[in-house]
């Protein structure tokens, strides 16, 4: 079924015909959870996600708290142990997932709609969300796992560079907090800290419920009620502060015993609802977001052999996420690679893309869009984004049209307004650098 949908959609795209996205139904429960539902009767299964505004940006003075709270949701309730939870899902072929980043914590369930499997999986899932126990033995194990992961970061130049990049780009803003926290903060956490975090942020008024699958509207309403009825209503999370822009360039070098230097360069970028999103997205696709056919790849890889791969991307969030450039190169070529990277960016800001590059980018983006919505789980991911960031319900319907409407002038003007090559933060981690900040 999905294969036929993809072929049909690609035919429409190549013919220039507008594509109608999935029908998104939306409502708010009695306890203020926002629900987004797409019926998809082709397969006898349903994907459910509950998204809380409870990511690392809410950690405050205890970095790592949000990530650890999310990791412990399936470690036991007052009535079920972690083993019983895992067995309950596995015995009916259901799959549970949990993740936590800067903006959000996401808990997903995929289950068959056959009655016994559906009822058992949904009941267990609802109990997890509404009554985690944060048992001490599981807490100690996960705490140690996080501490081990933090120690491993010291052996990864990419992880070292990423931490330095975020901490210096965002300074005192909540986005400067790494989701994994740091060794001191994680060691000082307690089960009571996680319970307090859960009590504040894991509430229905701070939740988005996503449902995609072979259920009707009445069943979807029942699902939304069951997964949120055990939650306190609470209050939505406070609005995050605006992100200040960099006022001057900053250069950070860190020594690392490696023959390669990792280079990250960037600045404060855009939020998810930014009016310049599409010109910047399409423009960056041409500059460095399209892999081996981008301008950056051409200049650094093809012409000069300075790297195996280079990329750039905007990471929009509730507030302005980063605009980041990244590559690895031989230590002795680091300064040359960085110079080419900077020059290519400046040239792009000044000149923009060619019409030919823009046409190829549009075809690549719109032609590949079908693969981004070719499964229930991918549609659920989009619904989570639409619901969490309060995007229009017709976002998927209009995506290709928005891309196709972008002009060379739009890209040039957006990059001139929003990207400043002279106030970039640059982080180098490699074998022959001198550690400076």
C-alpha positions in Angstrom: 0.0 0.0 0.0 2.7 2.5 1.0 4.7 1.7 -2.1 1.7 2.6 -4.3 1.3 5.8 -2.4 4.9 6.7 -2.9 4.7 6.1 -6.7 1.5 8.0 -7.0 2.9 11.0 -5.0 6.2 11.1 -7.0 4.1 11.1 -10.2 2.1 14.1 -8.9 5.3 15.9 -7.9 7.0 15.4 -11.2 3.9 16.6 -13.0 3.7 19.7 -10.9 0.4 18.8 -9.3 -0.3 19.8 -5.8 -0.4 17.0 -3.3 -2.9 16.8 -0.5 -1.4 15.8 2.8 -3.0 13.5 5.4 -6.2 14.8 6.9 -5.2 16.1 10.3 -7.9 16.2 13.0 -7.3 18.3 16.1 -9.0 18.9 19.4 -8.3 19.6 23.0 -9.2 17.2 25.8 -11.1 18.2 28.9 -7.8 18.4 30.8 -6.2 20.6 28.2 -4.0 18.2 26.3 -3.8 19.0 22.6 -4.5 16.1 20.3 -3.6 15.6 16.6 -5.0 12.6 14.8 -4.6 11.1 11.3 -6.7 8.0 10.4 -4.6 5.5 8.5 -6.7 2.3 8.0 -4.3 0.6 5.6 -2.4 -1.4 8.2 -3.8 -2.9 11.5 -1.7 -0.8 13.8 -1.6 2.5 15.5 1.3 4.9 16.4 0.8 7.0 19.5 3.1 9.7 20.9 2.8 12.0 23.9 5.1 15.0 23.7 5.8 17.1 26.8 7.5 20.5 26.9 10.0 18.9 29.2 13.4 18.9 27.5 16.8 19.9 28.7 15.8 23.6 28.4 13.8 23.0 31.6 16.7 21.6 33.6 17.5 24.9 35.3 20.4 24.4 37.8 20.4 20.6 37.4 21.6 19.7 33.9 20.7 16.1 32.9 17.5 16.1 34.9 15.1 16.1 31.9 17.0 13.3 30.1 17.2 11.1 33.2 13.5 11.6 34.0 12.5 10.5 30.5 14.9 7.5 30.7 13.2 6.3 33.9 9.6 6.5 32.8 9.5 2.8 31.9 11.6 1.6 34.9 8.7 0.9 37.1 5.4 2.1 38.4 3.8 1.5 41.8 2.1 -1.6 40.4 4.6 -2.9 37.8 8.3 -3.5 37.7 10.5 -2.7 34.7 10.6 -6.4 33.8 6.8 -6.6 33.9 6.5 -3.5 31.8 8.9 -4.9 29.2 7.1 -8.2 29.1 3.7 -6.6 28.8 4.8 -4.8 25.7 6.8 -7.6 24.2 4.1 -10.3 24.7 1.8 -8.4 22.3 4.4 -7.2 19.9 4.1 -3.6 21.0 7.1 -1.2 20.9 7.7 1.6 23.4 10.2 4.4 22.9 11.4 7.4 25.0 13.6 10.3 24.1 14.5 13.7 25.4 16.3 16.7 23.7 16.4 20.4 24.4 12.8 21.3 23.7 10.8 18.2 24.4 10.4 14.7 25.9 8.7 12.2 23.6 7.1 8.9 24.5 5.9 6.6 21.7 3.9 3.5 21.4 3.3 1.3 18.3 0.8 -1.5 18.7 -1.4 -3.7 16.6 -5.1 -2.8 16.7 -6.2 -6.4 17.5 -8.2 -6.0 20.6 -6.0 -7.9 23.2 -2.8 -6.4 21.9 -4.2 -3.0 21.7 -5.9 -3.0 25.1 -2.8 -4.4 26.9 -0.3 -2.1 25.3 -2.4 1.0 25.8 -3.1 0.2 29.4 0.6 -0.3 30.2 1.6 2.8 28.2 -1.0 4.9 30.1 0.2 3.6 33.5 3.8 4.5 32.6 3.0 8.1 31.8 0.7 8.7 34.8 2.6 6.9 37.6 6.3 6.4 37.3 7.9 5.3 40.6 11.5 6.3 40.0 12.8 3.2 41.9 16.2 3.7 43.6 17.9 0.7 42.1 17.0 1.7 38.5 17.9 5.3 39.4 21.4 4.2 40.4 21.9 2.2 37.3 20.7 4.9 34.9 22.7 7.5 36.8 25.9 5.4 36.3 25.0 4.8 32.6 24.8 8.6 32.1 28.1 9.2 34.0 29.8 6.6 31.8 28.4 8.3 28.7 29.8 11.6 29.9 33.2 10.0 30.5 33.1 8.6 27.0 32.5 12.1 25.6 36.1 13.0 26.6 37.3 10.5 24.0 35.2 11.9 21.2 36.4 15.1 19.5 32.9 15.5 18.0 31.3 15.4 21.4 33.9 17.8 22.8 33.3 20.2 20.0 29.6 20.0 20.2 29.6 20.8 24.0 31.9 23.7 23.5 29.8 25.0 20.6 26.5 25.0 22.5 27.9 26.3 25.8 29.6 29.2 24.1 26.8 30.0 21.5 24.1 30.1 24.1 26.1 31.1 27.2 23.5 31.5 30.0 20.4 30.7 27.9 18.7 27.3 28.7 19.7 26.0 25.2 23.4 26.1 26.4 22.6 23.1 28.7 23.6 19.8 27.2 20.8 17.2 27.5 23.3 14.7 29.1 24.2 17.2 31.8 27.7 17.1 33.3 29.3 14.8 35.8 28.8 17.0 38.8 25.2 17.7 38.1 24.3 14.1 37.3 26.0 12.8 40.4 24.0 15.2 42.6 20.6 14.2 41.2 18.2 12.2 43.3 14.9 10.3 42.6 13.1 13.2 44.4 14.5 15.7 41.9 13.1 13.6 39.0 9.8 13.3 40.8 9.6 17.1 41.2 10.5 17.6 37.5 7.8 15.0 36.5 5.2 16.7 38.7 5.8 20.1 37.2 6.2 19.3 33.5 4.5 15.9 32.9 1.0 17.4 33.0 -1.8 17.3 30.5 -1.8 21.0 29.8 1.9 20.7 28.8 1.3 17.7 26.5 0.6 17.1 22.8 -0.9 13.7 21.9 -0.4 12.3 18.5 -2.4 9.4 17.0 -1.8 7.9 13.6 -3.3 4.5 12.6 -6.2 2.2 11.9 -8.6 3.8 14.5 -11.6 6.0 14.0 -12.3 9.4 15.6 -14.2 7.8 18.6 -11.3 5.4 19.3 -8.8 8.2 18.9 -10.7 10.3 21.5 -10.7 7.3 23.8 -6.9 6.9 23.4 -6.3 10.6 24.1 -8.5 10.3 27.2 -6.8 7.2 28.5 -3.2 8.4 28.1 -3.8 11.7 29.7 -6.6 11.1 32.3 -4.1 10.0 34.9 -2.0 13.1 34.5 -2.5 16.2 36.6 -3.8 19.1 34.6 -1.1 21.5 35.7 0.1 24.5 33.8 2.0 24.8 30.5 5.7 25.3 30.7 6.9 28.9 30.9 7.9 30.6 27.7 11.7 30.3 27.1 13.6 33.5 26.9 14.7 34.9 23.6 18.2 34.0 22.4 20.6 36.9 22.1 22.6 37.1 18.8 26.4 36.9 18.8 27.9 40.4 18.7 31.4 39.4 17.7 33.2 36.4 16.4 34.7 33.9 18.8 37.4 31.3 18.2 37.9 28.3 20.5 40.6 25.6 20.0 41.0 22.5 22.0 43.8 20.0 21.8 43.0 16.3 21.2 45.3 13.4 20.3 44.1 12.9 16.7 45.4 13.2 13.2 42.1 14.9 12.3 40.7 18.3 13.4 36.9 18.6 14.0 35.6 22.0 13.0 32.2 23.4 14.0 31.3 26.9 13.0 28.0 28.7 13.4 25.7 31.2 15.0 22.2 31.6 16.3 19.8 30.7 13.6 16.0 30.5 13.5 12.9 29.3 15.5 10.5 26.7 14.0 7.9 29.3 13.1 10.4 31.8 11.6 9.0 33.7 8.5 12.3 33.2 6.7 12.2 29.4 7.2 11.7 28.3 3.6 14.2 30.7 1.9 16.8 29.8 4.5 16.0 26.1 4.3 16.2 25.9 0.5 19.2 28.2 0.4 21.1 26.1 2.9 20.2 23.0 0.9 22.2 24.5 -1.9 25.0 25.8 0.3 25.7 22.8 2.5 22.6 20.8 3.3 22.4 18.5 0.3 25.5 16.3 0.9 28.0 15.7 -1.9 26.3 18.1 -4.4 26.4 21.2 -2.2 28.6 24.2 -2.8 30.6 23.5 0.3 31.2 19.9 -0.7 32.3 21.1 -4.1 34.7 23.6 -2.7 36.2 21.6 0.1 35.9 18.0 -1.0 35.9 18.0 -4.8 38.2 20.9 -5.7 40.7 20.7 -2.8 40.3 17.3 -1.2 40.2 18.8 2.3 37.5 16.6 3.8 35.4 13.5 3.1 32.3 15.4 4.0 31.0 18.8 5.0 27.5 19.9 5.9 25.5 22.9 7.2 22.1 22.9 8.7 19.6 25.0 10.6 18.2 23.4 13.7 15.0 25.4 14.5 13.5 25.1 18.0 11.0 27.0 20.1 13.5 29.8 20.3 16.3 30.3 17.8 18.3 27.1 17.3 21.8 27.1 15.9 22.9 27.4 12.3 25.9 25.1 12.2 28.6 24.1 9.8 30.7 21.0 10.4 33.6 19.1 8.9 36.7 17.1 9.7 40.1 17.5 8.1 43.7 16.7 8.5 45.3 18.7 11.3 47.7 20.5 8.9 44.8 21.5 6.7 42.5 22.8 9.4 43.2 26.5 8.8 42.9 26.2 5.0 39.7 24.3 5.4 38.3 26.9 7.7 39.3 29.7 5.4 37.6 28.0 2.4 34.5 27.4 4.5 34.3 31.0 5.5 35.0 32.3 2.0 32.3 30.0 0.5 29.7 31.2 3.0 30.6 34.9 2.3 30.3 34.4 -1.4 26.9 32.7 -1.0 25.6 35.5 1.2 26.8 38.0 -1.4 25.7 36.3 -4.6 23.1 33.7 -3.6 22.6 30.6 -5.8 22.2 30.3 -9.5 18.8 29.6 -11.1 20.1 26.2 -12.1 21.1 25.4 -8.5 17.8 26.5 -7.2 15.9 24.4 -9.7 17.9 21.3 -8.8 17.4 22.0 -5.1 13.6 22.3 -5.5 13.4 19.1 -7.5 15.6 17.3 -4.9 13.6 18.5 -1.9 10.1 18.1 -3.3 10.9 14.8 -5.1 12.1 13.3 -1.8 9.2 14.6 0.2 7.2 11.4 -0.3 9.8 9.4 1.5 9.4 11.6 4.6 5.7 10.7 5.0 5.7 7.1 3.7 4.9 5.4 7.1 2.6 6.0 10.0 5.6 6.6 12.3 7.0 9.3 10.0 3.6 11.0 9.8 3.4 10.8 13.6 6.8 12.6 13.9 5.5 15.4 11.7 2.3 15.7 13.7 4.4 15.9 16.9 6.4 18.8 15.3 3.2 20.5 14.1 1.5 20.2 17.4 4.5 21.0 19.6 5.6 24.1 17.6 2.0 25.2 16.9 2.5 25.1 13.1 -0.5 25.3 10.7 -2.5 22.1 10.2 -1.9 22.5 6.5 1.9 22.5 6.9 2.3 19.2 5.0 -0.2 20.2 2.3 1.7 23.4 1.6 5.3 22.2 2.1 6.2 21.6 -1.6 4.4 24.8 -2.7 6.3 26.8 -0.1 9.6 25.3 -1.4 8.6 25.9 -5.1 7.7 29.5 -4.3 11.3 30.4 -3.1 13.2 32.6 -5.6 16.9 33.4 -5.9 16.1 36.9 -4.6 14.3 35.4 -1.6 17.3 33.3 -0.6 19.8 36.2 -1.2 17.7 38.6 0.9 17.1 36.1 3.7 20.8 35.2 4.0 21.8 38.8 3.9 19.4 39.6 6.7 19.9 36.6 8.9 23.4 35.2 8.4 26.5 37.1 9.5 29.7 35.5 8.4 31.7 38.0 10.5 30.2 37.1 13.9 30.5 33.3 13.8 31.5 31.1 16.7 34.3 28.6 15.6 35.4 25.6 17.5 38.4 23.4 16.5 39.2 20.2 18.3 42.3 18.4 17.0 45.9 17.1 17.5 47.8 20.2 16.7 45.7 23.0 18.1 46.6 25.2 21.0 43.9 25.2 23.7 42.4 28.7 23.9 39.1 30.2 24.8 
